[in-house]
Amino acid sequence: MKNDGIIFMDELLTEVELKEGEQTLAYYDLLLLEIQEHQRKMAETFTIARQEIEIINQWAVTSNSKLQDKINFIEKKLEAFIKQQGTKTIDMAHGVLKLRKKPDKVEIKDLQLFLKHAKPEMLTIIPEEVKPDLTKIKSYLKGHYTTPPGIEIITGNEEFTYKLKEEKESGKEEIGINTEPALPNRIAV
């Protein structure tokens, strides 16, 4: 009987240890499940953040598009104003308006046709390669009235530009490289 009690106790202890081992495994398995859930939530957070960023970017594009339309309208008004004044530069309290002509451009439309009729002073010869020298062609055209075949002259257009002045801490305003104070009696409306 004593042996039966010891055997029973050993069986009971073995059963308890087995159940305890199962509970330990279940506990650590739950920890793995918790990690998996946290990772899923992190991925979801990044997805939501990307969606929110896209919404904000779309709002910014829409908002800035409206502002750019207003800027374009104002630029056209300023360009019309400087053309009406008949001057090339107007220095104002908040910026400088400029009207400049872009240089003419030369474009080779038919290289083979051009090379057949090209003068030597219009070419740059690189050993084993012959190609047009646009700078030399422009120089040649300034002294001659005929355009060589295969060339198209693209006339430079007048270009309107402006530069806004930025106030420095010293109170002076900056225009490009030159720094000079704005006239105090000028008013921008």
C-alpha positions as CSV (number, residue, x, y, z in Angstrom):
1,M,0.0,0.0,0.0
2,K,2.8,2.3,0.7
3,N,4.0,1.7,-2.8
4,D,0.6,2.4,-4.2
5,G,0.6,5.8,-2.5
6,I,4.0,6.6,-3.9
7,I,3.1,5.5,-7.3
8,F,-0.1,7.5,-7.1
9,M,1.8,10.6,-5.9
10,D,4.4,10.1,-8.7
11,E,1.6,9.9,-11.3
12,L,-0.2,12.9,-9.8
13,L,3.1,14.9,-9.9
14,T,3.8,13.8,-13.5
15,E,0.3,14.9,-14.5
16,V,0.8,18.3,-12.8
17,E,4.2,18.8,-14.4
18,L,2.7,17.9,-17.8
19,K,-0.2,20.3,-17.4
20,E,2.3,23.0,-16.2
21,G,4.4,22.4,-19.3
22,E,1.3,22.8,-21.5
23,Q,0.4,26.0,-19.7
24,T,3.9,27.3,-20.2
25,L,3.8,26.5,-23.9
26,A,0.3,28.1,-24.2
27,Y,1.6,31.3,-22.4
28,Y,4.6,31.7,-24.8
29,D,2.4,30.9,-27.8
30,L,0.1,33.7,-26.6
31,L,3.2,36.0,-26.5
32,L,3.8,35.1,-30.1
33,L,0.2,35.9,-31.0
34,E,0.6,39.3,-29.2
35,I,3.7,40.1,-31.3
36,Q,1.8,39.1,-34.4
37,E,-1.1,41.4,-33.5
38,H,1.2,44.4,-32.7
39,Q,3.0,43.9,-36.1
40,R,-0.4,43.9,-37.9
41,K,-1.4,47.1,-36.1
42,M,2.0,48.7,-37.1
43,A,1.4,47.8,-40.8
44,E,-2.1,49.1,-40.5
45,T,-0.8,52.4,-39.0
46,F,1.7,52.8,-41.9
47,T,-1.1,52.1,-44.4
48,I,-3.3,54.8,-42.8
49,A,-0.4,57.2,-42.7
50,R,0.2,56.7,-46.4
51,Q,-3.4,57.3,-47.2
52,E,-3.5,60.4,-45.0
53,I,-0.3,61.7,-46.7
54,E,-1.9,61.2,-50.1
55,I,-5.0,63.1,-49.0
56,I,-2.8,66.0,-47.7
57,N,-0.7,66.0,-50.9
58,Q,-3.9,66.1,-53.1
59,W,-5.2,69.0,-50.9
60,A,-1.8,70.8,-51.3
61,V,-1.8,70.4,-55.1
62,T,-5.3,71.6,-55.4
63,S,-4.7,74.6,-53.1
64,N,-1.4,75.5,-54.8
65,S,-2.9,75.1,-58.2
66,K,-5.4,77.8,-57.4
67,L,-2.7,80.0,-56.0
68,Q,-0.5,79.4,-59.1
69,D,-3.5,80.5,-61.3
70,K,-3.7,83.7,-59.4
71,I,0.1,84.2,-59.7
72,N,-0.1,83.6,-63.5
73,F,-2.9,86.2,-63.8
74,I,-0.9,88.8,-61.8
75,E,2.2,88.1,-63.9
76,K,0.3,88.8,-67.1
77,K,-0.9,92.1,-65.5
78,L,2.7,93.0,-64.6
79,E,3.9,92.1,-68.1
80,A,1.2,94.2,-69.7
81,F,2.2,97.1,-67.4
82,I,5.9,97.1,-68.3
83,K,5.1,96.8,-72.0
84,Q,2.7,99.7,-71.7
85,Q,5.4,101.8,-70.0
86,G,7.8,101.1,-72.9
87,T,10.8,100.4,-70.7
88,K,12.9,97.3,-70.1
89,T,13.3,97.5,-66.3
90,I,11.2,99.0,-63.6
91,D,12.6,99.0,-60.0
92,M,9.8,98.9,-57.5
93,A,9.7,98.7,-53.7
94,H,8.9,95.0,-53.6
95,G,10.6,93.8,-56.8
96,V,12.0,94.5,-60.2
97,L,10.2,94.0,-63.5
98,K,12.3,93.2,-66.5
99,L,11.5,92.7,-70.2
100,R,14.4,91.0,-72.1
101,K,14.7,89.5,-75.6
102,K,15.9,85.9,-75.6
103,P,18.7,85.2,-78.1
104,D,17.8,83.5,-81.4
105,K,18.2,79.8,-81.6
106,V,19.4,77.7,-84.5
107,E,18.0,74.2,-85.0
108,I,19.2,71.7,-87.6
109,K,16.1,70.2,-89.2
110,D,17.8,68.1,-91.9
111,L,21.4,67.3,-91.1
112,Q,22.2,65.6,-94.4
113,L,20.9,68.6,-96.4
114,F,22.7,71.0,-94.2
115,L,26.0,69.2,-94.5
116,K,25.8,69.2,-98.3
117,H,25.6,73.0,-98.4
118,A,27.5,74.0,-95.2
119,K,30.4,76.3,-95.4
120,P,33.6,75.2,-93.5
121,E,33.2,78.1,-91.0
122,M,29.8,76.6,-89.9
123,L,31.3,73.2,-88.9
124,T,33.4,71.9,-86.1
125,I,35.4,68.9,-87.2
126,I,36.2,66.3,-84.7
127,P,38.5,63.6,-85.9
128,E,36.3,61.0,-87.7
129,E,33.2,63.1,-86.9
130,V,31.7,66.1,-88.5
131,K,28.9,67.9,-86.8
132,P,27.3,71.4,-86.9
133,D,28.7,74.2,-84.6
134,L,25.6,76.2,-83.7
135,T,27.6,79.1,-82.4
136,K,29.5,79.4,-85.6
137,I,26.3,79.1,-87.6
138,K,24.7,81.9,-85.7
139,S,27.9,84.1,-86.2
140,Y,27.8,83.3,-90.0
141,L,24.1,84.2,-90.2
142,K,24.7,87.6,-88.6
143,G,26.9,88.6,-91.5
144,H,24.8,87.0,-94.3
145,Y,21.2,87.3,-95.4
146,T,20.7,83.8,-96.8
147,T,20.0,80.9,-94.6
148,P,21.8,77.7,-95.6
149,P,19.5,74.8,-96.6
150,G,18.6,72.5,-93.8
151,I,18.5,75.2,-91.1
152,E,15.6,76.8,-89.4
153,I,16.0,80.0,-87.4
154,I,13.9,80.2,-84.3
155,T,13.5,83.8,-83.4
156,G,14.0,84.6,-79.8
157,N,10.9,86.0,-78.1
158,E,10.7,88.8,-75.6
159,E,10.7,87.3,-72.1
160,F,9.1,88.9,-69.1
161,T,10.7,88.3,-65.7
162,Y,10.5,89.7,-62.2
163,K,12.4,89.3,-59.0
164,L,10.9,89.8,-55.6
165,K,12.9,91.7,-53.0
166,E,13.5,90.1,-49.7
167,E,14.0,92.2,-46.6
168,K,17.2,91.5,-44.6
169,E,17.4,92.0,-40.9
170,S,19.3,95.3,-41.5
171,G,16.2,96.7,-43.3
172,K,17.9,96.7,-46.7
173,E,16.2,95.0,-49.6
174,E,18.0,92.7,-52.0
175,I,17.8,92.6,-55.8
176,G,19.9,89.9,-57.3
177,I,23.5,90.7,-56.5
178,N,23.2,94.5,-56.0
179,T,21.9,95.6,-52.6
180,E,20.3,99.0,-52.4
181,P,17.6,100.4,-50.1
182,A,14.1,100.9,-51.6
183,L,12.8,104.5,-51.8
184,P,10.7,105.1,-48.8
185,N,8.1,107.2,-50.6
186,R,7.2,104.4,-53.0
187,I,3.9,102.6,-52.2
188,A,2.7,99.3,-53.5
189,V,-1.0,99.1,-54.0
